[in-house]
Amino acid sequence: MGIEKKTLGVTKTHKLGKIAGKSYYVTLPIEFIRHLDWKDGQKVDITLKGKELVIKDWKK
């Protein structure tokens, strides 16, 4: 499934949510998830680089 060219490179703004006072979450746009071919329950790596978060597919 491909991502529409008009969506590629477009920044989407979402709010942070809080879970049980200890963790935060952010929802990701479905078209991004489909483009990356990610599935529900899939493991991802989250890295802090300066003031940015990088989310990548988890590799063994």
MOPAC internal coordinates of N, CA, C and O (Angstrom, degrees):
PM7 1SCF
backbone

  N    0.0000 0     0.00 0     0.00 0    0    0    0
  C    1.4401 1     0.00 0     0.00 0    1    0    0
  C    1.5250 1   109.27 1     0.00 0    2    1    0
  O    1.2310 1   119.02 1   -55.08 1    3    2    1
  N    1.3080 1   119.47 1   124.92 1    3    2    1
  C    1.4561 1   122.04 1  -177.43 1    5    3    2
  C    1.5206 1   112.47 1   -95.32 1    6    5    3
  O    1.2310 1   121.39 1   -23.57 1    7    6    5
  N    1.2852 1   114.95 1   156.43 1    7    6    5
  C    1.4619 1   120.86 1   176.88 1    9    7    6
  C    1.5273 1   107.19 1   -90.12 1   10    9    7
  O    1.2310 1   120.72 1   -37.30 1   11   10    9
  N    1.3178 1   116.23 1   142.70 1   11   10    9
  C    1.4530 1   119.35 1   179.13 1   13   11   10
  C    1.5191 1   109.36 1   -65.74 1   14   13   11
  O    1.2310 1   120.14 1   -39.98 1   15   14   13
  N    1.3409 1   117.34 1   140.02 1   15   14   13
  C    1.4579 1   120.99 1  -178.69 1   17   15   14
  C    1.5209 1   111.39 1   -59.06 1   18   17   15
  O    1.2310 1   119.64 1   147.22 1   19   18   17
  N    1.3305 1   118.30 1   -32.78 1   19   18   17
  C    1.4620 1   119.85 1  -178.88 1   21   19   18
  C    1.5319 1   111.50 1   -69.80 1   22   21   19
  O    1.2310 1   119.53 1   161.60 1   23   22   21
  N    1.3224 1   118.50 1   -18.40 1   23   22   21
  C    1.4640 1   122.48 1   179.41 1   25   23   22
  C    1.5212 1   111.47 1   -93.42 1   26   25   23
  O    1.2310 1   119.72 1   153.13 1   27   26   25
  N    1.3228 1   118.14 1   -26.87 1   27   26   25
  C    1.4545 1   122.30 1  -178.12 1   29   27   26
  C    1.5282 1   110.09 1   -64.46 1   30   29   27
  O    1.2310 1   120.85 1   -54.65 1   31   30   29
  N    1.3165 1   115.99 1   125.35 1   31   30   29
  C    1.4602 1   121.19 1  -179.23 1   33   31   30
  C    1.5133 1   114.54 1    85.52 1   34   33   31
  O    1.2310 1   120.28 1   175.77 1   35   34   33
  N    1.3354 1   117.07 1    -4.23 1   35   34   33
  C    1.4576 1   121.01 1   179.00 1   37   35   34
  C    1.5228 1   108.94 1   -81.66 1   38   37   35
  O    1.2310 1   120.85 1   -45.97 1   39   38   37
  N    1.3354 1   115.97 1   134.03 1   39   38   37
  C    1.4559 1   120.91 1   177.45 1   41   39   38
  C    1.5170 1   109.26 1   -85.82 1   42   41   39
  O    1.2310 1   120.53 1   -48.64 1   43   42   41
  N    1.3117 1   116.59 1   131.36 1   43   42   41
  C    1.4663 1   122.66 1   176.53 1   45   43   42
  C    1.5210 1   107.61 1  -108.69 1   46   45   43
  O    1.2310 1   120.09 1   -41.56 1   47   46   45
  N    1.3133 1   117.43 1   138.44 1   47   46   45
  C    1.4612 1   121.58 1   179.84 1   49   47   46
  C    1.5202 1   109.46 1  -104.67 1   50   49   47
  O    1.2310 1   120.82 1   -52.47 1   51   50   49
  N    1.3368 1   116.04 1   127.53 1   51   50   49
  C    1.4572 1   122.79 1   179.40 1   53   51   50
  C    1.5183 1   109.30 1  -132.11 1   54   53   51
  O    1.2310 1   120.26 1   -23.22 1   55   54   53
  N    1.3211 1   117.11 1   156.78 1   55   54   53
  C    1.4638 1   121.66 1   178.60 1   57   55   54
  C    1.5221 1   110.55 1   -92.01 1   58   57   55
  O    1.2310 1   121.09 1   -29.81 1   59   58   57
  N    1.3254 1   115.52 1   150.19 1   59   58   57
  C    1.4577 1   121.02 1   171.68 1   61   59   58
  C    1.5139 1   109.04 1   -80.34 1   62   61   59
  O    1.2310 1   120.17 1   -35.86 1   63   62   61
  N    1.3136 1   117.27 1   144.14 1   63   62   61
  C    1.4592 1   123.26 1   173.23 1   65   63   62
  C    1.5145 1   108.60 1  -117.89 1   66   65   63
  O    1.2310 1   120.64 1   -20.71 1   67   66   65
  N    1.3211 1   116.37 1   159.29 1   67   66   65
  C    1.4560 1   120.67 1  -178.33 1   69   67   66
  C    1.5214 1   109.42 1  -115.83 1   70   69   67
  O    1.2310 1   120.73 1   -41.10 1   71   70   69
  N    1.3483 1   116.22 1   138.90 1   71   70   69
  C    1.4568 1   122.39 1   179.14 1   73   71   70
  C    1.5223 1   108.34 1  -117.79 1   74   73   71
  O    1.2310 1   120.01 1   -61.64 1   75   74   73
  N    1.3144 1   117.59 1   118.36 1   75   74   73
  C    1.4660 1   124.08 1   172.69 1   77   75   74
  C    1.5251 1   113.82 1    51.55 1   78   77   75
  O    1.2310 1   119.98 1  -152.79 1   79   78   77
  N    1.3206 1   117.65 1    27.21 1   79   78   77
  C    1.4538 1   121.22 1   174.82 1   81   79   78
  C    1.5092 1   116.40 1    72.64 1   82   81   79
  O    1.2310 1   119.32 1   179.29 1   83   82   81
  N    1.3403 1   118.91 1    -0.71 1   83   82   81
  C    1.4656 1   120.55 1  -176.13 1   85   83   82
  C    1.5201 1   114.15 1  -120.78 1   86   85   83
  O    1.2310 1   119.50 1   157.53 1   87   86   85
  N    1.3109 1   118.57 1   -22.47 1   87   86   85
  C    1.4628 1   121.87 1  -177.13 1   89   87   86
  C    1.5242 1   109.60 1  -132.35 1   90   89   87
  O    1.2310 1   121.76 1   -21.21 1   91   90   89
  N    1.3237 1   114.24 1   158.79 1   91   90   89
  C    1.4587 1   121.42 1   175.74 1   93   91   90
  C    1.5155 1   109.16 1  -120.18 1   94   93   91
  O    1.2310 1   120.70 1   -21.35 1   95   94   93
  N    1.3305 1   116.26 1   158.65 1   95   94   93
  C    1.4571 1   121.31 1   175.60 1   97   95   94
  C    1.5217 1   109.56 1  -137.92 1   98   97   95
  O    1.2310 1   120.87 1   -21.73 1   99   98   97
  N    1.3079 1   115.94 1   158.27 1   99   98   97
  C    1.4541 1   122.92 1   172.18 1  101   99   98
  C    1.5255 1   106.58 1  -139.84 1  102  101   99
  O    1.2310 1   120.41 1   -41.60 1  103  102  101
  N    1.3118 1   116.82 1   138.40 1  103  102  101
  C    1.4631 1   119.25 1   177.68 1  105  103  102
  C    1.5293 1   108.73 1   -84.11 1  106  105  103
  O    1.2310 1   121.03 1   -32.18 1  107  106  105
  N    1.3081 1   115.64 1   147.82 1  107  106  105
  C    1.4607 1   121.71 1   179.90 1  109  107  106
  C    1.5201 1   109.57 1  -109.01 1  110  109  107
  O    1.2310 1   119.98 1   -39.39 1  111  110  109
  N    1.3234 1   117.65 1   140.61 1  111  110  109
  C    1.4743 1   120.41 1   179.88 1  113  111  110
  C    1.5296 1   111.30 1   -59.79 1  114  113  111
  O    1.2310 1   120.64 1   -45.91 1  115  114  113
  N    1.3084 1   116.39 1   134.09 1  115  114  113
  C    1.4620 1   122.77 1  -177.59 1  117  115  114
  C    1.5229 1   112.12 1   -58.18 1  118  117  115
  O    1.2310 1   119.94 1   144.80 1  119  118  117
  N    1.3357 1   117.71 1   -35.20 1  119  118  117
  C    1.4682 1   119.05 1  -179.22 1  121  119  118
  C    1.5301 1   111.03 1   -67.27 1  122  121  119
  O    1.2310 1   119.79 1   149.76 1  123  122  121
  N    1.3341 1   118.01 1   -30.24 1  123  122  121
  C    1.4615 1   120.80 1   176.18 1  125  123  122
  C    1.5329 1   109.79 1   -68.91 1  126  125  123
  O    1.2310 1   120.54 1   135.32 1  127  126  125
  N    1.3189 1   116.57 1   -44.68 1  127  126  125
  C    1.4649 1   122.10 1  -179.14 1  129  127  126
  C    1.5281 1   110.06 1   -63.24 1  130  129  127
  O    1.2310 1   120.35 1   136.74 1  131  130  129
  N    1.3059 1   116.93 1   -43.26 1  131  130  129
  C    1.4696 1   120.61 1   178.81 1  133  131  130
  C    1.5215 1   111.11 1   -64.79 1  134  133  131
  O    1.2310 1   120.32 1   138.58 1  135  134  133
  N    1.3257 1   116.99 1   -41.42 1  135  134  133
  C    1.4637 1   121.20 1   179.42 1  137  135  134
  C    1.5247 1   110.86 1   -60.93 1  138  137  135
  O    1.2310 1   120.29 1   140.56 1  139  138  137
  N    1.3302 1   117.05 1   -39.44 1  139  138  137
  C    1.4634 1   122.04 1   179.66 1  141  139  138
  C    1.5225 1   112.54 1   -81.14 1  142  141  139
  O    1.2310 1   120.47 1   172.59 1  143  142  141
  N    1.3375 1   116.71 1    -7.41 1  143  142  141
  C    1.4644 1   123.64 1  -178.44 1  145  143  142
  C    1.5288 1   111.26 1    59.10 1  146  145  143
  O    1.2310 1   120.74 1  -141.14 1  147  146  145
  N    1.3429 1   116.19 1    38.86 1  147  146  145
  C    1.4580 1   121.93 1   176.69 1  149  147  146
  C    1.5145 1   109.03 1   -85.68 1  150  149  147
  O    1.2310 1   121.04 1   -27.92 1  151  150  149
  N    1.3296 1   115.61 1   152.08 1  151  150  149
  C    1.4645 1   122.18 1  -177.43 1  153  151  150
  C    1.5246 1   110.82 1  -120.11 1  154  153  151
  O    1.2310 1   120.32 1   -20.20 1  155  154  153
  N    1.3120 1   116.99 1   159.80 1  155  154  153
  C    1.4573 1   123.12 1   176.41 1  157  155  154
  C    1.5290 1   109.42 1   -59.00 1  158  157  155
  O    1.2310 1   120.37 1   -48.08 1  159  158  157
  N    1.3245 1   116.90 1   131.92 1  159  158  157
  C    1.4533 1   121.50 1   179.05 1  161  159  158
  C    1.5209 1   114.54 1    85.57 1  162  161  159
  O    1.2310 1   120.17 1   178.12 1  163  162  161
  N    1.3265 1   117.29 1    -1.88 1  163  162  161
  C    1.4573 1   121.51 1  -179.08 1  165  163  162
  C    1.5290 1   110.47 1   -66.65 1  166  165  163
  O    1.2310 1   120.50 1   -36.59 1  167  166  165
  N    1.3293 1   116.66 1   143.41 1  167  166  165
  C    1.4639 1   121.44 1   176.44 1  169  167  166
  C    1.5209 1   109.64 1   -81.07 1  170  169  167
  O    1.2310 1   120.83 1   -38.93 1  171  170  169
  N    1.3452 1   116.02 1   141.07 1  171  170  169
  C    1.4588 1   121.88 1   175.46 1  173  171  170
  C    1.5188 1   109.17 1  -133.41 1  174  173  171
  O    1.2310 1   120.62 1   -27.28 1  175  174  173
  N    1.3229 1   116.43 1   152.72 1  175  174  173
  C    1.4560 1   122.59 1   173.03 1  177  175  174
  C    1.5179 1   108.28 1   -96.16 1  178  177  175
  O    1.2310 1   120.48 1   -44.21 1  179  178  177
  N    1.3268 1   116.69 1   135.79 1  179  178  177
  C    1.4559 1   122.18 1   177.23 1  181  179  178
  C    1.5194 1   107.55 1  -120.77 1  182  181  179
  O    1.2310 1   120.54 1   -57.78 1  183  182  181
  N    1.3317 1   116.57 1   122.22 1  183  182  181
  C    1.4548 1   122.35 1  -176.53 1  185  183  182
  C    1.5234 1   109.50 1  -122.19 1  186  185  183
  O    1.2310 1   120.73 1   -42.60 1  187  186  185
  N    1.3215 1   116.21 1   137.40 1  187  186  185
  C    1.4595 1   121.87 1   174.59 1  189  187  186
  C    1.5224 1   107.95 1   -93.29 1  190  189  187
  O    1.2310 1   120.59 1   -61.31 1  191  190  189
  N    1.3397 1   116.48 1   118.69 1  191  190  189
  C    1.4679 1   122.15 1   178.19 1  193  191  190
  C    1.5203 1   107.25 1  -122.87 1  194  193  191
  O    1.2310 1   121.01 1   -80.25 1  195  194  193
  N    1.3274 1   115.68 1    99.75 1  195  194  193
  C    1.4635 1   120.05 1  -176.70 1  197  195  194
  C    1.5183 1   109.31 1    64.78 1  198  197  195
  O    1.2310 1   120.59 1    62.70 1  199  198  197
  N    1.3178 1   116.48 1  -117.30 1  199  198  197
  C    1.4653 1   122.07 1  -179.98 1  201  199  198
  C    1.5282 1   111.93 1  -105.49 1  202  201  199
  O    1.2310 1   120.28 1  -161.84 1  203  202  201
  N    1.3396 1   117.08 1    18.16 1  203  202  201
  C    1.4618 1   121.36 1  -178.95 1  205  203  202
  C    1.5234 1   111.12 1  -123.03 1  206  205  203
  O    1.2310 1   121.14 1   -30.91 1  207  206  205
  N    1.3346 1   115.42 1   149.09 1  207  206  205
  C    1.4620 1   121.83 1   171.69 1  209  207  206
  C    1.5198 1   107.75 1  -102.67 1  210  209  207
  O    1.2310 1   120.81 1   -43.41 1  211  210  209
  N    1.3183 1   116.06 1   136.59 1  211  210  209
  C    1.4562 1   121.66 1   176.65 1  213  211  210
  C    1.5236 1   106.93 1  -116.11 1  214  213  211
  O    1.2310 1   120.41 1   -55.53 1  215  214  213
  N    1.3421 1   116.82 1   124.47 1  215  214  213
  C    1.4666 1   122.11 1   179.89 1  217  215  214
  C    1.5244 1   107.33 1  -112.85 1  218  217  215
  O    1.2310 1   121.07 1   -59.47 1  219  218  217
  N    1.3473 1   115.56 1   120.53 1  219  218  217
  C    1.4668 1   120.71 1  -178.66 1  221  219  218
  C    1.5232 1   109.54 1  -130.90 1  222  221  219
  O    1.2310 1   121.69 1   -22.55 1  223  222  221
  N    1.3193 1   114.38 1   157.45 1  223  222  221
  C    1.4600 1   121.08 1   174.32 1  225  223  222
  C    1.5207 1   108.58 1   -57.99 1  226  225  223
  O    1.2310 1   120.08 1   -42.88 1  227  226  225
  N    1.3185 1   117.46 1   137.12 1  227  226  225
  C    1.4602 1   123.06 1   179.84 1  229  227  226
  C    1.5186 1   108.85 1   -74.68 1  230  229  227
  O    1.2310 1   121.01 1   -47.21 1  231  230  229
  N    1.3082 1   115.68 1   132.79 1  231  230  229
  C    1.4647 1   121.61 1   175.84 1  233  231  230
  C    1.5257 1   108.16 1  -119.95 1  234  233  231
  O    1.2310 1   120.37 1   -42.15 1  235  234  233
  N    1.3333 1   116.90 1   137.85 1  235  234  233
  C    1.4647 1   121.26 1   178.85 1  237  235  234
  C    1.5030 1   110.75 1   -61.80 1  238  237  235
  O    1.2310 1   120.10 1   180.00 1  239  238  237

